[in-house]
Amino acid sequence: MLTHFANTLEALDPTHKFYGLIGAVAALLLIASIVGWVLKRQLLTKNNPSEKSLKLINNLISRVNAWWVMVAILVIAFLAGKLGTIILFGFISYFALREFMTLTPTRAGDHRTLSLAFFLLIPLHYYLIYTNWYGLFSVLIPVYAFLLMPSISVLAQDTEHFLERAAKIQWGVMISIYCISHAPALLLLPITHFEGQNTLLLFYFLLIVQLSDVLQYVFGNLFGKTKVAPVVSPNKTLEGLIGGGLSTILVGTGLWWITPFTPLQSAGMATVIVAMGFLGGLVMSAIKRSLGAKDWGNMIEGHGGMLDRMDSVSFAAPVFFHLVRYYFTP
Amino acid sequence: MLIDITRLAMIGLVRLLVGAHPRWVGAAPSVAQSIYFTNHTSHLDTLALWVALPAAIRAKTRPVAAKDYWGRGKIKRFIALKVLNAVLIDREVSRHSDPLAPLLAALAAGDSLILFPEGTRKAQAEPSDFKGGLYHLAEAFPHVKLIPVYLDTLHRCMPKGSYLPVPLICTVRFGATLTWQADEHKKAFLTRARAAILSLI
Protein backbone atom coordinates (compact mmCIF):
# COMPACT_ATOMS: atom_id res chain seq x y z
CA MET A 1 0.00 0.00 0.00
CA LEU A 2 2.72 2.45 1.09
CA THR A 3 5.03 1.36 -1.72
CA HIS A 4 2.19 1.83 -4.17
CA PHE A 5 1.60 5.38 -2.87
CA ALA A 6 5.33 6.15 -3.07
CA ASN A 7 5.51 4.88 -6.63
CA THR A 8 2.50 6.98 -7.60
CA LEU A 9 4.20 10.10 -6.18
CA GLU A 10 7.42 9.37 -8.05
CA ALA A 11 5.58 8.77 -11.30
CA LEU A 12 3.86 12.17 -11.23
CA ASP A 13 4.52 14.59 -14.06
CA PRO A 14 7.24 17.16 -13.03
CA THR A 15 4.84 20.06 -13.68
CA HIS A 16 2.28 18.50 -11.34
CA LYS A 17 4.98 17.99 -8.70
CA PHE A 18 5.90 21.67 -9.02
CA TYR A 19 2.32 22.91 -8.60
CA GLY A 20 1.79 20.46 -5.73
CA LEU A 21 4.79 21.95 -3.94
CA ILE A 22 3.61 25.52 -4.46
CA GLY A 23 0.19 24.49 -3.13
CA ALA A 24 1.78 22.90 -0.05
CA VAL A 25 3.92 25.99 0.66
CA ALA A 26 0.90 28.28 0.19
CA ALA A 27 -1.12 26.08 2.58
CA LEU A 28 1.64 26.31 5.21
CA LEU A 29 1.79 30.08 4.86
CA LEU A 30 -2.00 30.31 5.08
CA ILE A 31 -1.92 28.35 8.37
CA ALA A 32 0.87 30.64 9.64
CA SER A 33 -1.12 33.75 8.66
CA ILE A 34 -4.26 32.46 10.41
CA VAL A 35 -2.28 31.53 13.54
CA GLY A 36 -0.70 34.98 13.62
CA TRP A 37 -4.09 36.67 13.21
CA VAL A 38 -5.73 34.54 15.94
CA LEU A 39 -2.84 35.11 18.38
CA LYS A 40 -3.01 38.86 17.83
CA ARG A 41 -6.81 38.87 18.38
CA GLN A 42 -6.39 36.93 21.62
CA LEU A 43 -3.65 39.24 22.83
CA LEU A 44 -5.62 42.40 22.07
CA THR A 45 -8.73 41.18 23.91
CA LYS A 46 -6.64 40.83 27.08
CA ASN A 47 -6.81 43.72 29.55
CA ASN A 48 -3.17 44.73 29.42
CA PRO A 49 -1.23 42.88 26.71
CA SER A 50 2.48 42.82 27.47
CA GLU A 51 4.69 44.93 25.22
CA LYS A 52 7.03 41.98 24.66
CA SER A 53 4.38 39.53 23.45
CA LEU A 54 2.87 42.16 21.14
CA LYS A 55 6.28 42.84 19.65
CA LEU A 56 6.86 39.11 19.11
CA ILE A 57 3.47 38.61 17.42
CA ASN A 58 3.92 41.67 15.21
CA ASN A 59 7.35 40.42 14.18
CA LEU A 60 5.84 36.99 13.46
CA ILE A 61 3.11 38.52 11.29
CA SER A 62 5.50 40.70 9.32
CA ARG A 63 7.81 37.71 8.83
CA VAL A 64 4.94 35.63 7.42
CA ASN A 65 3.85 38.51 5.17
CA ALA A 66 7.40 38.83 3.88
CA TRP A 67 7.40 35.08 3.18
CA TRP A 68 4.28 35.48 1.02
CA VAL A 69 6.06 38.12 -1.05
CA MET A 70 9.30 36.11 -1.30
CA VAL A 71 7.50 32.91 -2.34
CA ALA A 72 5.46 34.85 -4.93
CA ILE A 73 8.62 36.39 -6.43
CA LEU A 74 10.34 32.99 -6.49
CA VAL A 75 7.38 31.27 -8.19
CA ILE A 76 7.14 34.01 -10.84
CA ALA A 77 10.87 33.63 -11.53
CA PHE A 78 10.55 29.83 -11.78
CA LEU A 79 7.63 30.14 -14.18
CA ALA A 80 9.68 32.56 -16.30
CA GLY A 81 12.16 29.72 -16.79
CA LYS A 82 15.93 29.52 -16.44
CA LEU A 83 16.55 33.14 -17.48
CA GLY A 84 14.00 34.45 -14.97
CA THR A 85 15.53 32.43 -12.14
CA ILE A 86 19.05 33.57 -12.99
CA ILE A 87 18.02 37.25 -13.19
CA LEU A 88 16.31 36.92 -9.79
CA PHE A 89 19.43 35.44 -8.18
CA GLY A 90 21.58 38.08 -9.90
CA PHE A 91 19.56 40.73 -8.06
CA ILE A 92 19.75 38.76 -4.80
CA SER A 93 23.56 38.76 -5.14
CA TYR A 94 23.53 42.48 -5.96
CA PHE A 95 21.52 43.38 -2.85
CA ALA A 96 23.58 41.02 -0.66
CA LEU A 97 26.85 42.54 -1.87
CA ARG A 98 25.42 46.05 -1.36
CA GLU A 99 24.64 45.21 2.27
CA PHE A 100 28.05 43.61 2.86
CA MET A 101 29.98 46.55 1.38
CA THR A 102 27.88 49.16 3.20
CA LEU A 103 29.00 47.74 6.55
CA THR A 104 32.60 47.28 5.38
CA PRO A 105 34.86 50.32 5.66
CA THR A 106 36.37 50.66 2.19
CA ARG A 107 38.41 53.63 0.97
CA ALA A 108 38.37 55.76 -2.16
CA GLY A 109 41.12 53.54 -3.62
CA ASP A 110 38.69 50.62 -3.75
CA HIS A 111 36.10 52.52 -5.76
CA ARG A 112 36.95 51.12 -9.19
CA THR A 113 37.29 47.56 -7.83
CA LEU A 114 33.86 47.75 -6.21
CA SER A 115 32.26 49.23 -9.34
CA LEU A 116 33.61 46.32 -11.37
CA ALA A 117 32.47 43.77 -8.77
CA PHE A 118 28.90 45.10 -8.94
CA PHE A 119 28.52 45.94 -12.60
CA LEU A 120 30.82 43.48 -14.36
CA LEU A 121 31.37 40.48 -12.11
CA ILE A 122 27.72 39.85 -11.17
CA PRO A 123 26.36 39.87 -14.76
CA LEU A 124 29.35 37.91 -16.11
CA HIS A 125 29.22 35.22 -13.42
CA TYR A 126 25.47 34.68 -13.85
CA TYR A 127 25.84 34.69 -17.64
CA LEU A 128 28.19 31.71 -17.25
CA ILE A 129 25.45 29.79 -15.40
CA TYR A 130 22.99 30.70 -18.15
CA THR A 131 25.30 29.33 -20.85
CA ASN A 132 26.19 26.21 -18.78
CA TRP A 133 29.88 27.13 -18.83
CA TYR A 134 30.73 25.20 -15.66
CA GLY A 135 34.53 25.34 -16.03
CA LEU A 136 34.78 29.13 -16.05
CA PHE A 137 31.91 29.52 -13.59
CA SER A 138 33.90 27.60 -11.00
CA VAL A 139 37.16 29.57 -11.37
CA LEU A 140 36.11 33.09 -12.43
CA ILE A 141 35.80 34.41 -8.86
CA PRO A 142 38.19 32.19 -6.83
CA VAL A 143 41.00 32.62 -9.40
CA TYR A 144 40.58 35.59 -11.72
CA ALA A 145 38.64 37.96 -9.48
CA PHE A 146 40.79 36.94 -6.50
CA LEU A 147 43.91 38.09 -8.32
CA LEU A 148 42.58 40.97 -10.38
CA MET A 149 40.53 42.82 -7.76
CA PRO A 150 43.53 43.67 -5.51
CA SER A 151 45.49 44.39 -8.71
CA ILE A 152 42.98 47.09 -9.65
CA SER A 153 42.94 48.46 -6.09
CA VAL A 154 46.72 48.60 -5.90
CA LEU A 155 46.87 50.99 -8.84
CA ALA A 156 45.21 53.61 -6.64
CA GLN A 157 48.43 53.54 -4.55
CA ASP A 158 46.72 53.51 -1.17
CA THR A 159 48.44 51.07 1.19
CA GLU A 160 46.45 52.05 4.30
CA HIS A 161 44.90 48.76 5.64
CA PHE A 162 45.47 47.25 2.19
CA LEU A 163 45.24 43.59 3.25
CA GLU A 164 42.10 44.12 5.35
CA ARG A 165 40.38 46.03 2.54
CA ALA A 166 41.30 43.46 -0.10
CA ALA A 167 40.28 40.55 2.14
CA LYS A 168 36.92 42.10 3.03
CA ILE A 169 36.07 42.76 -0.61
CA GLN A 170 37.05 39.15 -1.44
CA TRP A 171 34.80 37.86 1.33
CA GLY A 172 31.88 40.00 0.20
CA VAL A 173 32.25 38.82 -3.39
CA MET A 174 32.74 35.16 -2.40
CA ILE A 175 29.68 35.03 -0.15
CA SER A 176 27.29 37.31 -2.03
CA ILE A 177 28.07 36.29 -5.60
CA TYR A 178 29.98 33.00 -5.72
CA CYS A 179 28.38 31.06 -2.86
CA ILE A 180 24.78 32.24 -3.32
CA SER A 181 24.97 31.59 -7.08
CA HIS A 182 25.50 27.88 -6.45
CA ALA A 183 21.77 27.62 -5.77
CA PRO A 184 20.68 28.63 -9.32
CA ALA A 185 23.77 26.80 -10.66
CA LEU A 186 21.86 23.59 -9.84
CA LEU A 187 20.03 24.35 -13.11
CA LEU A 188 23.16 23.65 -15.17
CA LEU A 189 23.79 20.14 -13.82
CA PRO A 190 23.03 17.26 -16.26
CA ILE A 191 21.59 14.91 -13.61
CA THR A 192 21.08 11.28 -14.64
CA HIS A 193 17.39 10.31 -15.12
CA PHE A 194 16.34 13.81 -13.99
CA GLU A 195 16.42 15.75 -17.31
CA GLY A 196 14.35 18.92 -17.36
CA GLN A 197 13.49 18.74 -13.66
CA ASN A 198 16.35 20.77 -12.14
CA THR A 199 13.97 23.54 -11.08
CA LEU A 200 12.39 20.99 -8.71
CA LEU A 201 15.79 20.34 -7.17
CA LEU A 202 16.38 24.09 -6.66
CA PHE A 203 12.93 24.34 -5.09
CA TYR A 204 13.78 21.38 -2.82
CA PHE A 205 17.06 22.99 -1.76
CA LEU A 206 15.55 26.41 -0.98
CA LEU A 207 12.64 24.81 0.86
CA ILE A 208 14.94 22.75 3.11
CA VAL A 209 17.27 25.70 3.87
CA GLN A 210 14.50 28.12 4.71
CA LEU A 211 12.33 25.54 6.51
CA SER A 212 15.34 24.71 8.70
CA ASP A 213 15.68 28.42 9.60
CA VAL A 214 11.96 28.79 10.30
CA LEU A 215 11.60 25.58 12.34
CA GLN A 216 14.74 26.34 14.39
CA TYR A 217 13.21 29.76 15.15
CA VAL A 218 9.84 28.17 16.08
CA PHE A 219 11.31 25.36 18.24
CA GLY A 220 13.72 27.83 19.79
CA ASN A 221 10.87 30.18 20.76
CA LEU A 222 8.73 27.34 22.13
CA PHE A 223 11.27 25.15 23.95
CA GLY A 224 14.58 27.04 23.77
CA LYS A 225 16.58 27.07 27.02
CA THR A 226 20.23 26.28 26.22
CA LYS A 227 22.03 28.89 24.15
CA VAL A 228 24.39 27.40 21.58
CA ALA A 229 26.52 30.48 20.92
CA PRO A 230 25.28 33.34 23.13
CA VAL A 231 28.13 35.64 22.13
CA VAL A 232 27.64 35.27 18.38
CA SER A 233 23.91 34.71 18.00
CA PRO A 234 21.77 35.01 21.16
CA ASN A 235 18.65 33.61 19.43
CA LYS A 236 20.15 30.23 18.52
CA THR A 237 19.33 27.49 21.05
CA LEU A 238 20.22 23.80 21.23
CA GLU A 239 16.52 22.86 21.51
CA GLY A 240 15.78 24.92 18.39
CA LEU A 241 18.65 23.32 16.48
CA ILE A 242 17.74 19.73 17.44
CA GLY A 243 13.95 20.10 17.11
CA GLY A 244 14.02 22.29 14.00
CA GLY A 245 16.86 20.32 12.42
CA LEU A 246 15.31 16.88 12.94
CA SER A 247 11.87 17.93 11.73
CA THR A 248 13.44 19.53 8.64
CA ILE A 249 15.36 16.32 7.91
CA LEU A 250 12.06 14.44 8.26
CA VAL A 251 10.38 16.73 5.73
CA GLY A 252 13.43 16.43 3.44
CA THR A 253 13.20 12.65 3.59
CA GLY A 254 9.49 12.79 2.72
CA LEU A 255 10.26 14.94 -0.32
CA TRP A 256 12.61 12.41 -1.96
CA TRP A 257 10.11 12.00 -4.85
CA ILE A 258 10.84 15.48 -6.24
CA THR A 259 14.61 14.81 -6.25
CA PRO A 260 16.98 12.35 -7.99
CA PHE A 261 17.65 10.81 -4.52
CA THR A 262 16.32 7.74 -2.69
CA PRO A 263 14.60 8.49 0.66
CA LEU A 264 17.82 7.62 2.54
CA GLN A 265 19.96 9.82 0.27
CA SER A 266 17.42 12.60 0.64
CA ALA A 267 17.71 12.35 4.44
CA GLY A 268 21.51 12.60 4.12
CA MET A 269 21.31 15.62 1.80
CA ALA A 270 18.82 17.37 4.10
CA THR A 271 21.18 16.74 7.05
CA VAL A 272 24.07 18.35 5.16
CA ILE A 273 21.89 21.33 4.16
CA VAL A 274 20.66 21.83 7.74
CA ALA A 275 24.19 21.59 9.20
CA MET A 276 25.79 23.93 6.63
CA GLY A 277 22.89 26.37 6.91
CA PHE A 278 23.30 26.49 10.68
CA LEU A 279 27.04 27.15 10.38
CA GLY A 280 26.40 29.82 7.73
CA GLY A 281 24.01 31.60 10.07
CA LEU A 282 26.61 31.56 12.85
CA VAL A 283 29.55 32.71 10.70
CA MET A 284 27.59 35.51 9.02
CA SER A 285 26.31 36.61 12.40
CA ALA A 286 29.88 36.79 13.72
CA ILE A 287 30.96 38.84 10.67
CA LYS A 288 28.01 41.17 11.17
CA ARG A 289 28.95 41.71 14.80
CA SER A 290 32.62 42.25 14.01
CA LEU A 291 31.47 44.98 11.61
CA GLY A 292 29.35 46.47 14.39
CA ALA A 293 25.80 45.79 13.21
CA LYS A 294 22.77 43.86 14.46
CA ASP A 295 21.17 43.29 11.05
CA TRP A 296 22.62 43.37 7.55
CA GLY A 297 19.91 45.75 6.39
CA ASN A 298 16.19 46.47 6.51
CA MET A 299 15.03 45.41 3.06
CA ILE A 300 12.72 42.64 4.21
CA GLU A 301 10.15 43.62 6.85
CA GLY A 302 10.62 41.48 10.01
CA HIS A 303 13.67 39.66 8.65
CA GLY A 304 16.35 42.36 8.41
CA GLY A 305 18.30 42.50 5.17
CA MET A 306 18.84 40.25 2.17
CA LEU A 307 21.92 38.67 3.76
CA ASP A 308 20.00 37.88 6.96
CA ARG A 309 17.75 35.74 4.74
CA MET A 310 20.54 34.31 2.57
CA ASP A 311 23.26 33.54 5.14
CA SER A 312 22.31 29.85 5.41
CA VAL A 313 21.91 29.59 1.63
CA SER A 314 25.42 30.93 1.03
CA PHE A 315 26.98 28.13 3.09
CA ALA A 316 24.66 25.28 2.13
CA ALA A 317 24.44 25.91 -1.64
CA PRO A 318 28.06 25.23 -2.71
CA VAL A 319 28.29 22.01 -0.66
CA PHE A 320 24.92 20.72 -1.87
CA PHE A 321 25.80 21.63 -5.47
CA HIS A 322 29.09 19.70 -5.38
CA LEU A 323 27.59 16.65 -3.67
CA VAL A 324 24.91 16.46 -6.37
CA ARG A 325 27.48 17.07 -9.10
CA TYR A 326 29.86 14.38 -7.80
CA TYR A 327 27.35 11.61 -7.10
CA PHE A 328 24.48 12.23 -9.51
CA THR A 329 25.95 13.52 -12.77
CA PRO A 330 27.84 11.38 -15.30
CA MET B 1 3.86 61.89 -19.57
CA LEU B 2 7.59 61.73 -20.40
CA ILE B 3 8.32 63.74 -17.24
CA ASP B 4 6.26 61.35 -15.08
CA ILE B 5 7.94 58.27 -16.56
CA THR B 6 11.39 59.80 -16.08
CA ARG B 7 10.47 60.72 -12.50
CA LEU B 8 9.38 57.13 -11.68
CA ALA B 9 12.48 55.73 -13.39
CA MET B 10 14.73 58.11 -11.42
CA ILE B 11 13.11 57.11 -8.11
CA GLY B 12 13.49 53.42 -8.97
CA LEU B 13 17.10 53.83 -10.07
CA VAL B 14 18.11 55.82 -6.96
CA ARG B 15 16.48 53.21 -4.69
CA LEU B 16 18.21 50.39 -6.59
CA LEU B 17 21.60 52.11 -6.32
CA VAL B 18 21.68 53.67 -2.85
CA GLY B 19 18.43 52.70 -1.12
CA ALA B 20 17.80 56.23 0.23
CA HIS B 21 15.66 54.99 3.12
CA PRO B 22 14.22 57.76 5.29
CA ARG B 23 14.50 57.74 9.11
CA TRP B 24 12.44 60.40 10.83
CA VAL B 25 14.46 60.74 14.02
CA GLY B 26 13.40 64.13 15.36
CA ALA B 27 9.91 64.71 14.01
CA ALA B 28 7.19 63.12 11.89
CA PRO B 29 7.06 64.13 8.20
CA SER B 30 4.88 67.21 7.63
CA VAL B 31 3.70 69.01 4.49
CA ALA B 32 4.24 72.41 6.15
CA GLN B 33 6.60 74.69 4.20
CA SER B 34 10.16 73.69 5.14
CA ILE B 35 13.80 74.13 4.25
CA TYR B 36 15.58 70.75 4.36
CA PHE B 37 19.27 71.51 4.82
CA THR B 38 21.83 68.72 4.55
CA ASN B 39 25.51 67.76 4.19
CA HIS B 40 26.90 67.73 0.64
CA THR B 41 29.22 64.89 -0.39
CA SER B 42 28.34 63.78 -3.92
CA HIS B 43 26.21 64.37 -7.01
CA LEU B 44 23.74 61.82 -5.67
CA ASP B 45 22.80 63.90 -2.59
CA THR B 46 20.00 65.90 -4.18
CA LEU B 47 18.41 62.77 -5.63
CA ALA B 48 18.75 60.73 -2.44
CA LEU B 49 17.05 63.32 -0.23
CA TRP B 50 14.36 63.98 -2.87
CA VAL B 51 13.59 60.22 -3.12
CA ALA B 52 13.52 59.81 0.68
CA LEU B 53 10.73 62.40 1.07
CA PRO B 54 7.14 61.08 1.12
CA ALA B 55 5.46 61.67 -2.27
CA ALA B 56 3.11 64.39 -1.00
CA ILE B 57 6.02 66.40 0.42
CA ARG B 58 8.25 65.66 -2.57
CA ALA B 59 5.67 67.24 -4.90
CA LYS B 60 5.99 70.59 -3.04
CA THR B 61 9.75 70.51 -2.49
CA ARG B 62 12.32 72.02 -4.86
CA PRO B 63 16.02 71.10 -4.69
CA VAL B 64 18.49 73.97 -4.95
CA ALA B 65 21.06 73.07 -7.59
CA ALA B 66 24.18 74.73 -8.99
CA LYS B 67 23.69 76.18 -12.47
CA ASP B 68 27.27 75.35 -13.48
CA TYR B 69 26.60 71.58 -13.05
CA TRP B 70 22.87 70.95 -13.51
CA GLY B 71 22.37 73.66 -16.10
CA ARG B 72 24.92 72.17 -18.49
CA GLY B 73 23.84 69.67 -21.14
CA LYS B 74 20.35 68.89 -22.40
CA ILE B 75 19.73 65.80 -20.23
CA LYS B 76 20.91 67.35 -16.97
CA ARG B 77 18.85 70.50 -17.68
CA PHE B 78 15.75 68.39 -18.39
CA ILE B 79 16.20 66.40 -15.16
CA ALA B 80 16.91 69.47 -13.04
CA LEU B 81 14.20 71.75 -14.41
CA LYS B 82 11.42 69.38 -15.45
CA VAL B 83 11.82 66.22 -13.34
CA LEU B 84 13.13 67.67 -10.07
CA ASN B 85 11.62 71.16 -10.54
CA ALA B 86 14.91 72.49 -9.16
CA VAL B 87 15.84 76.10 -8.42
CA LEU B 88 19.09 76.78 -10.24
CA ILE B 89 21.47 79.23 -8.61
CA ASP B 90 24.57 80.95 -9.90
CA ARG B 91 27.56 80.07 -7.74
CA GLU B 92 29.72 82.68 -9.44
CA VAL B 93 28.98 85.65 -7.25
CA SER B 94 28.28 88.72 -9.36
CA ARG B 95 27.68 92.29 -8.24
CA HIS B 96 24.55 92.78 -10.26
CA SER B 97 22.39 90.01 -8.88
CA ASP B 98 21.69 88.47 -5.50
CA PRO B 99 22.39 84.72 -5.79
CA LEU B 100 19.67 84.10 -3.20
CA ALA B 101 16.99 85.93 -5.24
CA PRO B 102 15.56 82.77 -6.93
CA LEU B 103 15.40 81.03 -3.53
CA LEU B 104 13.60 83.93 -1.87
CA ALA B 105 11.15 83.93 -4.78
CA ALA B 106 10.50 80.19 -4.38
CA LEU B 107 9.92 80.57 -0.64
CA ALA B 108 7.59 83.53 -1.28
CA ALA B 109 5.62 81.29 -3.65
CA GLY B 110 5.15 78.77 -0.82
CA ASP B 111 7.57 76.08 -2.00
CA SER B 112 9.78 73.99 0.28
CA LEU B 113 13.51 73.75 -0.51
CA ILE B 114 16.37 71.28 -0.33
CA LEU B 115 19.54 73.22 0.46
CA PHE B 116 23.25 72.47 0.91
CA PRO B 117 24.54 75.19 3.27
CA GLU B 118 28.18 74.20 2.63
CA GLY B 119 27.73 75.24 -1.01
CA THR B 120 30.23 72.71 -2.29
CA ARG B 121 30.85 68.94 -2.25
CA LYS B 122 33.42 67.33 0.05
CA ALA B 123 33.70 63.53 0.10
CA GLN B 124 33.80 63.19 3.88
CA ALA B 125 31.43 62.02 6.61
CA GLU B 126 31.18 65.38 8.43
CA PRO B 127 29.95 68.61 6.80
CA SER B 128 32.41 71.54 6.56
CA ASP B 129 31.49 75.07 7.69
CA PHE B 130 28.22 76.55 6.51
CA LYS B 131 27.94 79.59 4.25
CA GLY B 132 25.52 82.40 5.13
CA GLY B 133 22.68 81.54 2.72
CA LEU B 134 20.66 79.47 5.20
CA TYR B 135 20.72 82.30 7.74
CA HIS B 136 19.48 84.92 5.27
CA LEU B 137 16.63 82.69 4.10
CA ALA B 138 15.59 81.83 7.65
CA GLU B 139 15.71 85.53 8.59
CA ALA B 140 13.52 86.51 5.63
CA PHE B 141 11.01 83.67 6.27
CA PRO B 142 11.07 82.94 10.02
CA HIS B 143 7.84 80.89 9.86
CA VAL B 144 9.35 78.30 7.48
CA LYS B 145 10.44 75.13 9.30
CA LEU B 146 14.19 74.38 9.24
CA ILE B 147 14.73 70.61 9.08
CA PRO B 148 18.30 69.27 9.49
CA VAL B 149 19.00 66.17 7.41
CA TYR B 150 22.03 63.87 7.46
CA LEU B 151 22.94 61.74 4.44
CA ASP B 152 25.21 58.89 5.53
CA THR B 153 27.48 56.68 3.38
CA LEU B 154 26.96 58.69 0.18
CA HIS B 155 30.47 60.12 0.39
CA ARG B 156 31.70 56.58 -0.28
CA CYS B 157 29.36 55.95 -3.24
CA MET B 158 30.73 58.54 -5.62
CA PRO B 159 34.06 60.15 -4.73
CA LYS B 160 35.15 63.11 -6.89
CA GLY B 161 36.38 62.04 -10.29
CA SER B 162 34.49 58.73 -10.41
CA TYR B 163 32.12 57.98 -13.27
CA LEU B 164 30.20 55.05 -11.84
CA PRO B 165 28.63 55.10 -8.39
CA VAL B 166 29.25 52.13 -6.11
CA PRO B 167 25.93 50.82 -4.77
CA LEU B 168 25.97 51.29 -1.00
CA ILE B 169 22.94 51.76 1.24
CA CYS B 170 22.38 55.39 2.21
CA THR B 171 20.09 56.24 5.13
CA VAL B 172 18.52 59.70 5.14
CA ARG B 173 18.02 60.91 8.72
CA PHE B 174 15.62 63.77 9.37
CA GLY B 175 16.20 65.59 12.65
CA ALA B 176 14.02 67.81 14.85
CA THR B 177 13.02 71.26 13.56
CA LEU B 178 15.63 73.94 14.27
CA THR B 179 14.03 76.85 16.12
CA TRP B 180 14.58 80.37 14.77
CA GLN B 181 15.75 82.89 17.38
CA ALA B 182 15.40 86.46 16.13
CA ASP B 183 18.19 87.93 18.28
CA GLU B 184 20.82 85.31 17.37
CA HIS B 185 23.97 86.29 15.51
CA LYS B 186 24.60 84.80 12.08
CA LYS B 187 27.71 82.88 13.13
CA ALA B 188 26.05 81.36 16.21
CA PHE B 189 23.02 80.36 14.15
CA LEU B 190 25.15 78.66 11.48
CA THR B 191 27.16 76.78 14.13
CA ARG B 192 23.92 75.61 15.73
CA ALA B 193 22.53 74.52 12.35
CA ARG B 194 25.68 72.52 11.58
CA ALA B 195 25.59 70.96 15.06
CA ALA B 196 22.02 69.82 14.36
CA ILE B 197 23.29 67.82 11.39
CA LEU B 198 26.30 66.50 13.34
CA SER B 199 23.97 65.22 16.07
CA LEU B 200 22.31 62.95 13.50
CA ILE B 201 25.55 61.12 12.63
Interface residues (C-beta under 8 A of the other chain):
Chain A: Y94 L97 R98 E99 M101 T102 T106 A108 H111 R112 L114 S115 F118 F119 G297 N298
Chain B: G19 H21 A123 T153 R156 P159 S162 L164 P165 V166 P167 L168 I169
